[in-house]
């Protein structure tokens, strides 16, 4: 298994611009931490799945992160809107706060983790 496979999150084709995201788990210390990746205007963006308002996951377990316009990520809990490309909240109870970004990249049609702060938790399917 090469390092891209170890760090693989999903196939590039799994992510459509403004469409359903892919959930995955990271390991921080020994703790699994939920995260997600989406595609927006052709590029991929990943964040910890943790709203800046409260420590709640943004989606209701369905990997739907975009609002109906497809322009913003939305928290399902209280409706905070985030810019997909920056993670900054532009409307809602945590206005001005940010999601925690995770560095990812595309290699050989795969979306892979590119962030030394984290490991992918392959023990649990998201
Ligand atoms: S928990 Fe996300 S907007 Fe309140």
Backbone and ligand atoms as CSV (ligand in chain L), in Angstrom:
chain,resi,resn,atom,element,x,y,z
A,1,UNK,N,N,0.863,-1.191,0.000
A,1,UNK,CA,C,0.000,0.000,0.000
A,1,UNK,C,C,0.902,1.245,0.000
A,2,UNK,N,N,0.738,2.098,-0.992
A,2,UNK,CA,C,1.558,3.298,-0.976
A,2,UNK,C,C,0.932,4.357,-0.079
A,3,UNK,N,N,1.658,5.456,0.135
A,3,UNK,CA,C,1.187,6.447,1.118
A,3,UNK,C,C,-0.099,7.122,0.664
A,4,UNK,N,N,-0.330,7.213,-0.652
A,4,UNK,CA,C,-1.595,7.812,-1.099
A,4,UNK,C,C,-2.779,6.948,-0.677
A,5,UNK,N,N,-2.599,5.626,-0.732
A,5,UNK,CA,C,-3.689,4.753,-0.301
A,5,UNK,C,C,-3.945,4.888,1.197
A,6,UNK,N,N,-2.881,5.008,1.964
A,6,UNK,CA,C,-3.029,5.155,3.417
A,6,UNK,C,C,-3.809,6.418,3.738
A,7,UNK,N,N,-3.572,7.462,2.944
A,7,UNK,CA,C,-4.193,8.753,3.226
A,7,UNK,C,C,-5.440,9.005,2.387
A,8,UNK,N,N,-5.872,7.974,1.645
A,8,UNK,CA,C,-7.018,8.167,0.761
A,8,UNK,C,C,-8.310,8.379,1.544
A,9,UNK,N,N,-9.076,9.381,1.116
A,9,UNK,CA,C,-10.377,9.653,1.726
A,9,UNK,C,C,-11.491,9.108,0.838
A,10,UNK,N,N,-11.401,9.369,-0.457
A,10,UNK,CA,C,-12.421,8.894,-1.398
A,10,UNK,C,C,-11.871,9.060,-2.804
A,11,UNK,N,N,-12.666,8.660,-3.772
A,11,UNK,CA,C,-12.302,8.905,-5.161
A,11,UNK,C,C,-12.697,10.329,-5.542
A,12,UNK,N,N,-11.948,10.926,-6.429
A,12,UNK,CA,C,-12.285,12.278,-6.887
A,12,UNK,C,C,-13.699,12.342,-7.443
A,13,UNK,N,N,-14.097,11.283,-8.133
A,13,UNK,CA,C,-15.433,11.251,-8.734
A,13,UNK,C,C,-16.561,11.249,-7.715
A,14,UNK,N,N,-16.229,10.943,-6.471
A,14,UNK,CA,C,-17.273,10.911,-5.436
A,14,UNK,C,C,-17.775,12.307,-5.085
A,15,UNK,N,N,-17.031,13.320,-5.460
A,15,UNK,CA,C,-17.376,14.691,-5.078
A,15,UNK,C,C,-17.742,15.514,-6.303
A,16,UNK,N,N,-18.983,15.993,-6.322
A,16,UNK,CA,C,-19.451,16.885,-7.377
A,16,UNK,C,C,-19.549,18.297,-6.799
A,17,UNK,N,N,-19.232,19.300,-7.614
A,17,UNK,CA,C,-19.283,20.684,-7.134
A,17,UNK,C,C,-20.656,21.018,-6.573
A,18,UNK,N,N,-20.664,21.476,-5.326
A,18,UNK,CA,C,-21.918,21.859,-4.675
A,18,UNK,C,C,-22.788,20.688,-4.285
A,19,UNK,N,N,-22.259,19.478,-4.365
A,19,UNK,CA,C,-23.054,18.283,-4.103
A,19,UNK,C,C,-22.764,17.658,-2.742
A,20,UNK,N,N,-23.244,16.451,-2.588
A,20,UNK,CA,C,-23.067,15.709,-1.336
A,20,UNK,C,C,-21.581,15.562,-1.014
A,21,UNK,N,N,-21.255,15.690,0.256
A,21,UNK,CA,C,-19.874,15.533,0.685
A,21,UNK,C,C,-19.555,14.092,1.037
A,22,UNK,N,N,-18.339,13.882,1.485
A,22,UNK,CA,C,-17.910,12.575,1.981
A,22,UNK,C,C,-17.425,12.760,3.416
A,23,UNK,N,N,-17.957,11.933,4.282
A,23,UNK,CA,C,-17.566,11.967,5.682
A,23,UNK,C,C,-16.401,11.004,5.903
A,24,UNK,N,N,-15.530,11.364,6.830
A,24,UNK,CA,C,-14.453,10.453,7.215
A,24,UNK,C,C,-14.046,10.799,8.639
A,25,UNK,N,N,-13.275,9.919,9.230
A,25,UNK,CA,C,-12.810,10.158,10.599
A,25,UNK,C,C,-11.307,10.353,10.612
A,26,UNK,N,N,-10.885,11.299,11.413
A,26,UNK,CA,C,-9.468,11.520,11.669
A,26,UNK,C,C,-9.161,11.052,13.073
A,27,UNK,N,N,-7.895,10.785,13.311
A,27,UNK,CA,C,-7.461,10.460,14.662
A,27,UNK,C,C,-6.618,11.616,15.175
A,28,UNK,N,N,-7.020,12.125,16.319
A,28,UNK,CA,C,-6.233,13.153,16.987
A,28,UNK,C,C,-5.878,12.565,18.343
A,29,UNK,N,N,-4.582,12.271,18.547
A,29,UNK,CA,C,-4.220,11.467,19.700
A,29,UNK,C,C,-4.843,10.100,19.479
A,30,UNK,N,N,-5.631,9.628,20.420
A,30,UNK,CA,C,-6.322,8.350,20.211
A,30,UNK,C,C,-7.806,8.560,19.953
A,31,UNK,N,N,-8.202,9.817,19.797
A,31,UNK,CA,C,-9.619,10.128,19.662
A,31,UNK,C,C,-10.029,10.225,18.192
A,32,UNK,N,N,-11.104,9.539,17.776
A,32,UNK,CA,C,-11.632,9.755,16.433
A,32,UNK,C,C,-12.369,11.086,16.375
A,33,UNK,N,N,-12.133,11.824,15.306
A,33,UNK,CA,C,-12.767,13.133,15.132
A,33,UNK,C,C,-13.425,13.149,13.758
A,34,UNK,N,N,-14.730,13.436,13.682
A,34,UNK,CA,C,-15.394,13.439,12.383
A,34,UNK,C,C,-14.990,14.633,11.526
A,35,UNK,N,N,-14.920,14.359,10.238
A,35,UNK,CA,C,-14.531,15.390,9.278
A,35,UNK,C,C,-15.309,15.156,7.982
A,36,UNK,N,N,-15.207,16.113,7.084
A,36,UNK,CA,C,-15.874,15.942,5.789
A,36,UNK,C,C,-15.104,16.691,4.719
A,37,UNK,N,N,-15.362,16.279,3.493
A,37,UNK,CA,C,-14.772,16.957,2.337
A,37,UNK,C,C,-15.880,17.203,1.321
A,38,UNK,N,N,-15.808,18.357,0.677
A,38,UNK,CA,C,-16.765,18.718,-0.374
A,38,UNK,C,C,-15.991,19.291,-1.558
A,39,UNK,N,N,-16.702,19.408,-2.662
A,39,UNK,CA,C,-16.126,20.087,-3.828
A,39,UNK,C,C,-16.938,21.350,-4.078
A,40,UNK,N,N,-16.233,22.440,-4.378
A,40,UNK,CA,C,-16.885,23.715,-4.653
A,40,UNK,C,C,-16.125,24.420,-5.767
A,41,UNK,N,N,-16.854,24.774,-6.806
A,41,UNK,CA,C,-16.250,25.426,-7.977
A,41,UNK,C,C,-15.013,24.667,-8.445
A,42,UNK,N,N,-15.107,23.349,-8.395
A,42,UNK,CA,C,-14.060,22.487,-8.950
A,42,UNK,C,C,-12.977,22.075,-7.967
A,43,UNK,N,N,-12.823,22.824,-6.875
A,43,UNK,CA,C,-11.762,22.508,-5.913
A,43,UNK,C,C,-12.338,21.780,-4.704
A,44,UNK,N,N,-11.471,21.069,-4.001
A,44,UNK,CA,C,-11.933,20.323,-2.827
A,44,UNK,C,C,-11.535,21.067,-1.552
A,45,UNK,N,N,-12.415,20.943,-0.547
A,45,UNK,CA,C,-12.199,21.590,0.747
A,45,UNK,C,C,-12.644,20.626,1.840
A,46,UNK,N,N,-11.824,20.511,2.869
A,46,UNK,CA,C,-12.162,19.614,3.980
A,46,UNK,C,C,-12.100,20.377,5.295
A,47,UNK,N,N,-12.990,19.988,6.174
A,47,UNK,CA,C,-13.070,20.633,7.498
A,47,UNK,C,C,-13.398,19.584,8.541
A,48,UNK,N,N,-13.041,19.879,9.785
A,48,UNK,CA,C,-13.583,19.085,10.871
A,48,UNK,C,C,-15.091,19.278,10.866
A,49,UNK,N,N,-15.820,18.211,11.123
A,49,UNK,CA,C,-17.281,18.278,11.110
A,49,UNK,C,C,-17.753,18.770,12.483
A,50,UNK,N,N,-17.461,20.042,12.729
A,50,UNK,CA,C,-17.724,20.613,14.042
A,50,UNK,C,C,-18.092,22.085,13.839
A,51,UNK,N,N,-19.318,22.411,14.125
A,51,UNK,CA,C,-19.759,23.784,13.923
A,51,UNK,C,C,-18.998,24.735,14.840
A,52,UNK,N,N,-18.793,25.966,14.364
A,52,UNK,CA,C,-18.111,26.975,15.178
A,52,UNK,C,C,-19.029,27.539,16.259
A,53,UNK,N,N,-20.303,27.263,16.152
A,53,UNK,CA,C,-21.270,27.754,17.148
A,53,UNK,C,C,-21.281,26.861,18.380
A,54,UNK,N,N,-21.530,25.574,18.169
A,54,UNK,CA,C,-21.527,24.588,19.235
A,54,UNK,C,C,-20.797,23.369,18.710
A,55,UNK,N,N,-20.365,22.511,19.611
A,55,UNK,CA,C,-19.574,21.341,19.180
A,55,UNK,C,C,-20.485,20.272,18.602
A,56,UNK,N,N,-21.208,20.624,17.560
A,56,UNK,CA,C,-22.127,19.697,16.911
A,56,UNK,C,C,-21.705,19.497,15.468
A,57,UNK,N,N,-22.001,18.314,14.918
A,57,UNK,CA,C,-21.715,18.070,13.509
A,57,UNK,C,C,-22.663,18.905,12.653
A,58,UNK,N,N,-22.170,19.370,11.525
A,58,UNK,CA,C,-22.977,20.261,10.693
A,58,UNK,C,C,-24.164,19.549,10.054
A,59,UNK,N,N,-23.914,18.332,9.599
A,59,UNK,CA,C,-24.974,17.616,8.883
A,59,UNK,C,C,-25.747,16.736,9.858
A,60,UNK,N,N,-26.880,16.298,9.426
A,60,UNK,CA,C,-27.656,15.344,10.224
A,60,UNK,C,C,-27.370,13.948,9.721
A,61,UNK,N,N,-26.083,13.651,9.633
A,61,UNK,CA,C,-25.593,12.325,9.276
A,61,UNK,C,C,-25.917,11.926,7.841
A,62,UNK,N,N,-26.167,12.897,6.985
A,62,UNK,CA,C,-26.478,12.557,5.601
A,62,UNK,C,C,-25.439,13.099,4.611
A,63,UNK,N,N,-24.367,13.713,5.142
A,63,UNK,CA,C,-23.282,14.252,4.319
A,63,UNK,C,C,-23.735,15.357,3.371
A,64,UNK,N,N,-24.883,15.975,3.704
A,64,UNK,CA,C,-25.337,17.136,2.922
A,64,UNK,C,C,-24.880,18.394,3.654
A,65,UNK,N,N,-23.983,19.128,3.024
A,65,UNK,CA,C,-23.390,20.295,3.678
A,65,UNK,C,C,-23.761,21.608,3.001
A,66,UNK,N,N,-24.199,21.539,1.753
A,66,UNK,CA,C,-24.516,22.784,1.048
A,66,UNK,C,C,-25.958,23.206,1.302
A,67,UNK,N,N,-26.157,24.525,1.316
A,67,UNK,CA,C,-27.524,25.026,1.384
A,67,UNK,C,C,-28.174,24.876,0.004
A,68,UNK,N,N,-29.421,25.289,-0.111
A,68,UNK,CA,C,-30.137,25.056,-1.374
A,68,UNK,C,C,-29.535,25.850,-2.535
A,69,UNK,N,N,-28.831,26.937,-2.239
A,69,UNK,CA,C,-28.212,27.724,-3.314
A,69,UNK,C,C,-26.964,27.035,-3.853
A,70,UNK,N,N,-26.386,26.139,-3.067
A,70,UNK,CA,C,-25.131,25.512,-3.465
A,70,UNK,C,C,-23.937,26.428,-3.304
A,71,UNK,N,N,-24.142,27.579,-2.674
A,71,UNK,CA,C,-23.076,28.575,-2.523
A,71,UNK,C,C,-22.431,28.546,-1.150
A,72,UNK,N,N,-23.143,27.986,-0.172
A,72,UNK,CA,C,-22.639,28.010,1.201
A,72,UNK,C,C,-22.794,26.653,1.854
A,73,UNK,N,N,-21.905,26.375,2.786
A,73,UNK,CA,C,-22.086,25.239,3.679
A,73,UNK,C,C,-23.034,25.692,4.781
A,74,UNK,N,N,-23.940,24.829,5.172
A,74,UNK,CA,C,-24.916,25.200,6.187
A,74,UNK,C,C,-24.896,24.200,7.337
A,75,UNK,N,N,-24.985,24.744,8.534
A,75,UNK,CA,C,-25.116,23.872,9.704
A,75,UNK,C,C,-26.584,23.546,9.876
A,76,UNK,N,N,-26.895,22.273,9.957
A,76,UNK,CA,C,-28.285,21.836,10.061
A,76,UNK,C,C,-28.913,22.189,11.404
A,77,UNK,N,N,-28.094,22.516,12.383
A,77,UNK,CA,C,-28.625,22.740,13.725
A,77,UNK,C,C,-29.285,24.102,13.879
A,78,UNK,N,N,-28.567,25.181,13.592
A,78,UNK,CA,C,-29.135,26.522,13.749
A,78,UNK,C,C,-28.880,27.391,12.521
A,79,UNK,N,N,-28.495,26.784,11.425
A,79,UNK,CA,C,-28.472,27.486,10.152
A,79,UNK,C,C,-27.275,28.368,9.858
A,80,UNK,N,N,-26.184,28.229,10.584
A,80,UNK,CA,C,-24.993,29.021,10.257
A,80,UNK,C,C,-24.561,28.724,8.820
A,81,UNK,N,N,-24.177,29.781,8.097
A,81,UNK,CA,C,-23.698,29.637,6.720
A,81,UNK,C,C,-22.201,29.902,6.680
A,82,UNK,N,N,-21.493,29.020,5.998
A,82,UNK,CA,C,-20.039,29.141,5.885
A,82,UNK,C,C,-19.637,29.208,4.420
A,83,UNK,N,N,-18.615,30.012,4.147
A,83,UNK,CA,C,-18.044,30.004,2.798
A,83,UNK,C,C,-17.330,28.672,2.589
A,84,UNK,N,N,-17.663,27.963,1.511
A,84,UNK,CA,C,-17.039,26.648,1.300
A,84,UNK,C,C,-15.524,26.711,1.132
A,85,UNK,N,N,-15.032,27.793,0.572
A,85,UNK,CA,C,-13.602,27.847,0.263
A,85,UNK,C,C,-12.751,28.389,1.399
A,86,UNK,N,N,-13.372,29.041,2.387
A,86,UNK,CA,C,-12.596,29.580,3.512
A,86,UNK,C,C,-13.014,28.987,4.846
A,87,UNK,N,N,-14.237,28.490,4.928
A,87,UNK,CA,C,-14.757,27.988,6.197
A,87,UNK,C,C,-15.223,29.071,7.140
A,88,UNK,N,N,-15.244,30.314,6.682
A,88,UNK,CA,C,-15.653,31.429,7.548
A,88,UNK,C,C,-17.172,31.520,7.573
A,89,UNK,N,N,-17.718,31.702,8.766
A,89,UNK,CA,C,-19.159,31.867,8.924
A,89,UNK,C,C,-19.542,33.286,8.494
A,90,UNK,N,N,-20.452,33.366,7.532
A,90,UNK,CA,C,-20.862,34.670,7.001
A,90,UNK,C,C,-22.288,35.037,7.406
A,91,UNK,N,N,-22.958,34.120,8.074
A,91,UNK,CA,C,-24.312,34.413,8.562
A,91,UNK,C,C,-24.667,33.394,9.633
A,92,UNK,N,N,-25.254,33.864,10.731
A,92,UNK,CA,C,-25.675,32.922,11.761
A,92,UNK,C,C,-25.061,33.233,13.102
A,93,UNK,N,N,-25.284,32.356,14.078
A,93,UNK,CA,C,-24.910,32.643,15.458
A,93,UNK,C,C,-23.405,32.703,15.713
A,94,UNK,N,N,-22.609,32.165,14.798
A,94,UNK,CA,C,-21.151,32.202,14.991
A,94,UNK,C,C,-20.492,33.062,13.918
A,95,UNK,N,N,-21.205,34.112,13.489
A,95,UNK,CA,C,-20.707,35.014,12.440
A,95,UNK,C,C,-19.243,35.401,12.699
A,96,UNK,N,N,-18.418,35.245,11.675
A,96,UNK,CA,C,-17.014,35.631,11.766
A,96,UNK,C,C,-16.096,34.528,12.262
A,97,UNK,N,N,-16.652,33.492,12.866
A,97,UNK,CA,C,-15.832,32.365,13.318
A,97,UNK,C,C,-15.605,31.409,12.139
A,98,UNK,N,N,-14.722,30.472,12.310
A,98,UNK,CA,C,-14.363,29.588,11.194
A,98,UNK,C,C,-14.434,28.121,11.571
A,99,UNK,N,N,-14.763,27.331,10.573
A,99,UNK,CA,C,-14.557,25.891,10.672
A,99,UNK,C,C,-13.053,25.631,10.694
A,100,UNK,N,N,-12.670,24.466,11.198
A,100,UNK,CA,C,-11.247,24.112,11.219
A,100,UNK,C,C,-10.913,23.368,9.931
A,101,UNK,N,N,-10.068,24.000,9.129
A,101,UNK,CA,C,-9.742,23.453,7.810
A,101,UNK,C,C,-8.724,22.324,7.918
A,102,UNK,N,N,-8.860,21.368,7.019
A,102,UNK,CA,C,-7.950,20.231,6.901
A,102,UNK,C,C,-7.366,20.279,5.500
A,103,UNK,N,N,-6.078,20.112,5.389
A,103,UNK,CA,C,-5.444,20.152,4.073
A,103,UNK,C,C,-5.627,18.817,3.348
A,104,UNK,N,N,-6.184,18.903,2.157
A,104,UNK,CA,C,-6.380,17.719,1.311
A,104,UNK,C,C,-5.914,18.059,-0.105
A,105,UNK,N,N,-5.684,17.031,-0.893
A,105,UNK,CA,C,-5.297,17.253,-2.286
A,105,UNK,C,C,-5.805,16.091,-3.119
A,106,UNK,N,N,-5.751,16.273,-4.430
A,106,UNK,CA,C,-6.145,15.211,-5.347
A,106,UNK,C,C,-4.910,14.665,-6.041
A,107,UNK,N,N,-4.761,13.342,-5.978
A,107,UNK,CA,C,-3.632,12.654,-6.592
A,107,UNK,C,C,-4.171,11.413,-7.294
A,108,UNK,N,N,-3.884,11.284,-8.575
A,108,UNK,CA,C,-4.305,10.088,-9.324
A,108,UNK,C,C,-5.787,9.785,-9.130
A,109,UNK,N,N,-6.616,10.818,-9.259
A,109,UNK,CA,C,-8.075,10.676,-9.140
A,109,UNK,C,C,-8.532,10.222,-7.758
A,110,UNK,N,N,-7.692,10.470,-6.764
A,110,UNK,CA,C,-8.071,10.190,-5.381
A,110,UNK,C,C,-7.995,11.482,-4.573
A,111,UNK,N,N,-8.876,11.587,-3.594
A,111,UNK,CA,C,-8.796,12.671,-2.615
A,111,UNK,C,C,-8.018,12.129,-1.426
A,112,UNK,N,N,-6.915,12.782,-1.084
A,112,UNK,CA,C,-6.061,12.270,-0.013
A,112,UNK,C,C,-5.798,13.363,1.024
A,113,UNK,N,N,-5.575,12.907,2.250
A,113,UNK,CA,C,-5.208,13.802,3.339
A,113,UNK,C,C,-3.797,14.310,3.119
A,114,UNK,N,N,-3.598,15.613,3.315
A,114,UNK,CA,C,-2.275,16.220,3.154
A,114,UNK,C,C,-2.016,17.132,4.355
A,115,UNK,N,N,-2.205,16.562,5.541
A,115,UNK,CA,C,-2.159,17.379,6.753
A,115,UNK,C,C,-1.498,16.562,7.860
A,116,UNK,N,N,-0.297,16.967,8.226
A,116,UNK,CA,C,0.486,16.180,9.181
A,116,UNK,C,C,-0.081,16.230,10.597
A,117,UNK,N,N,-1.051,17.073,10.841
A,117,UNK,CA,C,-1.631,17.136,12.191
A,117,UNK,C,C,-2.536,15.942,12.472
A,118,UNK,N,N,-2.976,15.279,11.400
A,118,UNK,CA,C,-3.999,14.245,11.556
A,118,UNK,C,C,-3.596,12.949,10.870
A,119,UNK,N,N,-4.234,11.861,11.313
A,119,UNK,CA,C,-4.191,10.575,10.626
A,119,UNK,C,C,-5.622,10.210,10.287
A,120,UNK,N,N,-5.815,9.492,9.207
A,120,UNK,CA,C,-7.162,8.999,8.910
A,120,UNK,C,C,-7.418,7.775,9.768
A,121,UNK,N,N,-8.584,7.742,10.370
A,121,UNK,CA,C,-9.003,6.587,11.156
A,121,UNK,C,C,-9.676,5.604,10.209
A,122,UNK,N,N,-8.945,4.572,9.836
A,122,UNK,CA,C,-9.478,3.585,8.895
A,122,UNK,C,C,-10.260,2.484,9.613
A,123,UNK,N,N,-10.322,2.564,10.935
A,123,UNK,CA,C,-10.988,1.483,11.669
A,123,UNK,C,C,-12.493,1.614,11.644
A,124,UNK,N,N,-12.969,2.838,11.358
A,124,UNK,CA,C,-14.408,3.067,11.425
A,124,UNK,C,C,-14.858,3.639,10.098
A,125,UNK,N,N,-15.886,3.051,9.531
A,125,UNK,CA,C,-16.451,3.566,8.281
A,125,UNK,C,C,-17.350,4.748,8.596
A,126,UNK,N,N,-17.144,5.886,7.899
A,126,UNK,CA,C,-18.009,7.049,8.117
A,126,UNK,C,C,-19.240,6.970,7.278
L,1,LIG,S1,S,-24.573,24.275,16.141
L,1,LIG,FE1,FE,-24.224,25.007,14.125
L,1,LIG,S2,S,-25.369,26.828,13.971
L,1,LIG,FE2,FE,-25.661,26.154,16.028
